[in-house]
Amino acid sequence: MHYTYKTHGVCSTQIEFDIENEILRNCKFYGGCNGNLKGICRLIEGRRANEVVNILSGVECGFKNTSCPDQLSRAIAEALQNT
């Protein structure tokens, strides 16, 4: 299934990804730190969705209580709840 998530409180504005049999595919961020976010997408490609949620949940950016990786973990968790 393909998912789109509007981010909150971070530089990126949207995240898109697919979950196929609990495996993450085709992650893409819009906005934000281009190189870092491309790197995150490559690192999570082919990993189990729950594993990525556990790893990225709670990561903070500067003085913010969230980050692009944390927003990705929230997006994945929400997608898993809706399946």
C-alpha positions in Angstrom: 0.0 0.0 0.0 1.1 3.5 -0.7 1.0 6.1 2.1 1.3 9.9 2.1 1.9 11.7 5.4 1.9 15.5 6.0 4.7 16.3 8.5 4.3 18.6 11.5 7.0 20.8 13.1 9.9 19.9 10.8 11.5 21.3 7.6 10.1 18.6 5.3 6.5 18.9 4.4 5.5 15.5 3.3 6.7 11.8 3.3 5.6 9.1 0.9 6.4 5.4 1.2 5.0 1.9 0.5 4.5 -1.0 2.8 4.5 -4.4 1.2 4.1 -7.4 3.5 5.4 -5.2 6.5 8.5 -4.2 4.5 9.2 -0.5 3.6 9.8 0.5 0.0 10.0 3.7 -2.0 10.5 6.3 0.8 10.6 9.9 -0.3 10.7 13.1 1.6 9.6 16.5 0.2 11.6 19.5 1.5 14.1 19.2 4.4 17.7 18.3 4.3 17.9 16.6 0.9 21.0 14.5 1.3 20.3 13.4 4.9 16.7 12.4 4.0 17.8 10.5 0.9 20.2 8.6 3.2 17.5 7.7 5.7 15.3 6.4 2.8 18.1 4.2 1.6 18.8 2.9 5.1 15.2 1.9 5.7 14.6 0.4 2.2 13.7 -3.3 2.7 13.5 -3.2 6.5 10.5 -4.2 8.6 8.2 -1.3 9.3 8.0 -2.0 13.1 11.8 -2.1 13.3 12.1 1.3 11.7 9.4 2.8 14.0 11.4 1.5 17.1 14.7 2.9 15.8 13.5 6.4 14.7 10.8 7.2 17.3 11.8 10.0 19.5 14.7 11.4 17.5 14.8 15.2 18.1 16.2 18.0 15.9 17.8 20.9 17.6 15.3 22.5 20.0 12.3 20.7 18.4 10.7 17.8 20.1 10.5 16.0 16.8 12.5 15.5 13.6 12.1 14.2 10.1 13.1 10.7 11.3 10.6 10.9 14.1 7.9 12.1 11.7 8.7 9.1 9.5 8.3 6.8 12.5 4.9 8.4 13.3 3.8 8.1 9.6 4.7 4.4 9.5 3.0 3.7 12.9 -0.1 5.4 11.6 0.0 3.4 8.4 0.4 0.2 10.3 -2.6 1.0 12.5 -4.8 1.6 9.4 -4.0 -1.7 7.7 
